[in-house]
C-alpha cells in the first residue's frame, strides 16, 4: 500500500489475507504464507471502517465511515484473472449454484451480503425470514446472533447463540457470545437484578471472557460474578507483584481495584503506604487523595477517610465524582451521621445517571461495573434509589 493499513481480514481457511488502505483507496489480497500480493481491487472509498471476508473466501466486503459499502464476488474476480493467466495458486473458489429466489438458502445468502456490509438490521430480517422457512439451520441462528449483538440486542443474541448450539452441539458458540453475556449482565445490574447479572457474568467467564484481560479486569469480572474468593485472590496477586517505590500511575489502579469490595484484606497497611506515597508525590492530584480516602474507609478509619475524601472533592471541583460521593456517604453512615450519609448518597444520583454505561459493542464496561458495585454496597447500608429491588 502507499500508506498505512486500515484493516485486515482472513478467509475461513487462512489462505487469503485482505488489507485496506485509505491512502491509495485500494483493497489488496495476499498469500499469508509467502507475502505474495494476489490481487489489487481499486475502490473510491476514502475512509475505510472495516473489511471482511466470508468463511469460504468467496465474498469480500468493504465499508467506509460514510456508510458506503462495496461487495466483491472473488469467485468471479478469480475467474477473470484465470482467463488472463493471472490467477493465484490455490484451489479455485467454487461458484455455488444460484439458490431459488425466496428459498431459505437465497435468504441466508442475502443475509450474508447485508451482514458483510454491516447492514445489521437488514441482515437480521433476512436471517429471520430464512429461519421461518427452515428453523433447523444452526449457522443461521449463530450468524443472526452476531448481527443481533451489533444491534445491542443482547438477550436476542444470546438466545440465537444458544439455539445454534442446541441444534449443532459440536459447533462453537458465536464469537460474540461471551461479550453478549457480559453486556446483558450489565443491563441486569443496571436494573438491580443482581442474581441474573451474576449468572451472566459467571457464564461469560466459563466461555472465556477473561482471555486477554488484565488482572485488574479479571478481578472486577470475578467480583461481578459473585466470586468474592476469586476477586480476593486476584487482588493478592496484584499487590504482591508491586515493587517498592513504583510509579503511582501503576500503583493507583491496583489499589483502587482492591477497594471495590469490603474485607478484601485483613489489614490495609500495604495499600495505605502505596496510597500515601502517591499523595506525597502529587499533593494536588484529587484521584490520589480519593484513593487514600477509600483505603482509610476500608481500614475502618472513617474520620481519616472523610478528611481525604473532602480534600479530593475540593481538588476536583466541578460536579465531583459518583465514586467519591458513594465512599463519602458510606463513611458518614459508619459514623452514625444518617442525614449526611443520605445527602452524599443522593448527590451520587446525577453523576451515576450521566455515566450510565454505553452498551455499544467494543466499549469497556469496567468503569460502569465499578460504579454499580459501589452503588449496590451503599444502598445496602443507606437505602434509597429502589434499594428494595436491588438484590
N, C-alpha and C positions, 0 to 999 in steps of 0.2 A: 504494500500500500504506500501511497505518497503522503502518509500522515499517520496519526495514532489510530489504533484499532478500537472500535466502539463496543463490539460484542462478538462472541464466539458461540458456535453451536456444533454438536456432533450428531451424526445419524445414529440410529439404534445399534448398528453393528460396529461402530467405531472405525468405519472405512473412509469416511469423508468428514472433514472439518470445514466449516464455513466461517468466514470472518467478514466484518463490515467496517467501513471507514467513511466518515462524513467528509474527510479531506479530499478524497478522489471520487466520492459518490459511487463506490463500487461494492459489490459483494463478491468475494473470491472463494473458490473451493480448493481444498488442499488435501494431499495424501498425508495423514498424520504420521505415518511410519517413515516416510522419506523426506517430507517437507516440500515435495514437488507440487507446483501450482497446477491444478487440473482445469480450472475454468475461471473466466472473469465475466461477471454479469454487471453491466452498466445500469445505473438507476439514477433518476433525477432527485432522489430523496436527499435532503441536506442534513438533517439531524436524526440519525438512526436512534431509535429507542431500544429495539430488540430484534434479533433474528432467531429463527427456529427451523430445525429440520425435522421432518416426520421420522418415525422409527424406521420405516422402510428405506428412507433416503430419497423417496420419490418427490416429496413436496418441500420446497424452501420458501419461507415467508420472511418478509422484512417490513417492519412497522416503524414510522417516524413519529416525532413528538407532535406533529401537526395532525396526526390521526390517519395519514395516508398509508396504505399498505400495498405491497407487491407480492404476487404469488407466482412461483415458477414450478412447472412440471419438469423435474430433472430427467425423467424418462425421455421426454421429448427433446430436451436440451442435448442429452447424450446421443439420441438418435441422429440429430443434426450433425453433431461432432463426428459421429462414426462415419457418416456419409462423406465427410471432409477428411477422414483419416486422422482425426484429432482426438478421438475418444480416449479416456484414460484406462489403464489396466485394472480391471475389476469386473466382476460378473455384471452383466447388463441388468439394469433395473427392469423388472418385468412390468409390462404395461397391463395392469389388471383390466379385465373386461368391464365395460361400462355397465353399471348396475341399472336395473329397470327403474325409470323415474317413479318416485313415490314409494319405492320399496324401502325397507329398513336399511338395507345396505347403502342406497342412494342418500338417505337422510343422514346416516352416520358419516358418509364422505362429505356431505355438505357441512356437517357439524365440525369435522376436522379442519376444513378450509377456514371456517369462521374462527375456530379456536386458534389456529396458527396466526391469523391476522389480529388476534387479541379482541375480537368482537365476541365477548364472552356471553352476553345476553342472547345474542343470535345463536351462538353455539349451544347453549343450554336448551333453547327452544327446539333446535333440530335434533339434539340427542333425545329430548323428551318425546318428540313425535316418533322417532325410531323405536323407542322403548315401548310405546303404546302398541306398535305393530308386533314387536318381538321383545318380551320382557325378560328373556334369558341371556342377554348379551352382557356378560361381566365386564368386558373392556369399555363398553359404552357407559355403564354406571361409573366405572373408575374415572373415565375422561370427563364425564359430566360433573363428577365431584371436583375435579381440578378446576373446571370453569366456575362452578359454584363458589369455590374458595376465593377465586379472584374477584368475585362479586360481593365478597364479605358475607355470604350466606353460609355461615359455618356449620350450623346444625344440619342443613340440607346436604352440605358437602360430606359431612361425617356419615350421614345416612347412606349416601351413594357409595362411599368407600367401603362401608361395612356390607352393603348389599353385594357389591362386586366380589368381596371375599367370600360371602356366603355361597354365591354361585360357582366360584372357582377358588377353592381353599388353597390351592398351590400358587395362586397369583398374588404377588405382593400388593399391599395396600398402595394407594396412590401416594406419590412423593410428598404431597402436602397434608397427609393425614395427621401426622404428629403436630404440625403447626395449627391445623384446624382445631384440634383438641385444645391447644393452649389458648387460642383466641376465644373459643366457646367458653372455656374455663374462666377467662377474664370477664366475659359477659355475665356469666353466672355470679361471679364475685361482685360485679357492679350491682347486681340485683339483690345481693345479700344471701344468695343461695349457696352457702359455702360447702355444704355436703356435696352438691353436684359439681361445684368448682374443683374441690379436692379430687373427686373421682376422675375428672377430665385431665387434670394435671398429672395424676398418677399414671393414667393410661398413656399420656403423652411421653412420660419418662420410659415406660415399657416399650414404646415404639421408637426410642432413640432420640428423644428431644434434647438430651444432654450432650449429644455429639457436637463437637466443635464449640462448646460453650466454655467460658471462663469458669474458674472455681467459684467466683462470687455469684455468677449467674446460676450455676448448678445449685449453690446453697439456697438461693431465692426460690428456685423451682421446687426443691425439696420441701422447703417451708410451706409453699403454696399448696403442695400436695398433702400436707399434714404429716410429713415425715420429719418430725422435730429432731429425732436422733440423727438422721442423715444431715440435716441442717447444721447441727452442733458439730458433727464430725468434720464437715467441710470448713466450718469456722476455725476449729482447732488447727486444721492443716494450713489455713491462710495465715494465722498468727505465727505458727511455728516456722513458716518459710520466710518470715520477715527477718532482715538483718538489722543490726544496731545502726542507729542514726540514718535510716533510709529516708529518701526524699518524701515529704508529706504528700506530694501528689500520688505517691504509691501507697503510703500507709493509710491515708484518709479513707479511700474507698473500702479498704479491708476492714478498718474499724467500723465504718458505717454499716457494712454488711452484717457484722456481728451484733448490731444493736436492733435488728429488726424483730426480735422476739425476746421476751423476758427469760431470765435464767439460763442464758447460753453458757455462762461460765460461773463457777462457784465464787470467784473473785475477779475483779476487773482491773487489777493493778497494772498489768502489762498494757491493756488498752488505754488506761488513763495516762500512762507515761508517753505513749505514742501520740495521743491527742494533745497533751500539754506541750510536747516538743513542737508540734505543728503550730500551736498558738504562739509559742515563744518566737518561732521563726517568722511568723506573719501575723502580728497582733491586730491588723486591720482586716483580716480575712474573716468574714462573717461565718463562712461554712466551717472553718476550723473551730470557732467558738461554739457553734451549734453542735458539732460532733462531740466536743468535750462535754457540753451540757448533757448530751444523750448518754455518754459514758457515766457521768456522775448520777444521772437518774437511774440507770440500770444498777449502779453500785449501791443505791439506797441513800445517797446524799442529795436530798431534794432541795435544800436551801442552796447548796453549791450549784446544783443543776439550774435552778431558776436564775441565779446570777449570770451564768454563762449564756443561757437562752435569751435573756433580756439584752445582753450585750450583742448577741448575734442579730436580734431584731433591730436594734438601733443602727448597727453597721450596715445591714442590708437595706433598710428603708423600704420604699415603695409599698407594695401590698404584702410584704412578708413572704412566708413560705408555709404551705399546709403542714409539712412535717414538723416545722418549728412550732407551729400553733398546737399541734397534737401533743408533742412532748411537753410543752408548757402546761397544757390542760391537765395532763396526767400527773405532772409534778405537783400542781396545786391540789389535785384530788388526793394525792398521797398525804399532803399536809393537812387535809381536812377543810380546805377552803373551797367549799362547794360552789359558791357564786362565781369566784374567779375561774374555777375549772370549767364551769358551764360557759362563761363568757369566751374563753380562749377556744373551747371546743366549737362554739358557734362561729368564731372567726375563721375557722378552718373550712367552713362550708363553701365559701365563694371560691377560694383557690382550688379546692377539690373539684368543683364543677368546671372551672376554667381549664384544668389539666386533665379533664376526662380523657381516658385513653382513646387514641385512634386505633381502630381495629383493622386498619388497612394492611393488607399483606405486605410483609417486609419491614414493617415498623416495629421497633423494640417495645415490648410491654413492661420492661424492667421497672421504670420509674413509677408507672401506674400501679403495678403489683405491690411495690413497696408502700405506696400511699394507702392502698386498700387494706393491707395487713395491719398498718398502724391505726387506720380508722376503726377497724374491727376491734382492736385491742382497747382503744379509747372508749368506744361505745359500750364495751362490756363492763367498763368501770363507771362511766359517766352517764351513758344512755343518750337518748335523742336520736334524731335522724332515722326514724323507723327501726330503732335498735332491736325491737322485738322480732323483726323478720330476719335479722342477720345472724343466722345460727350456723 
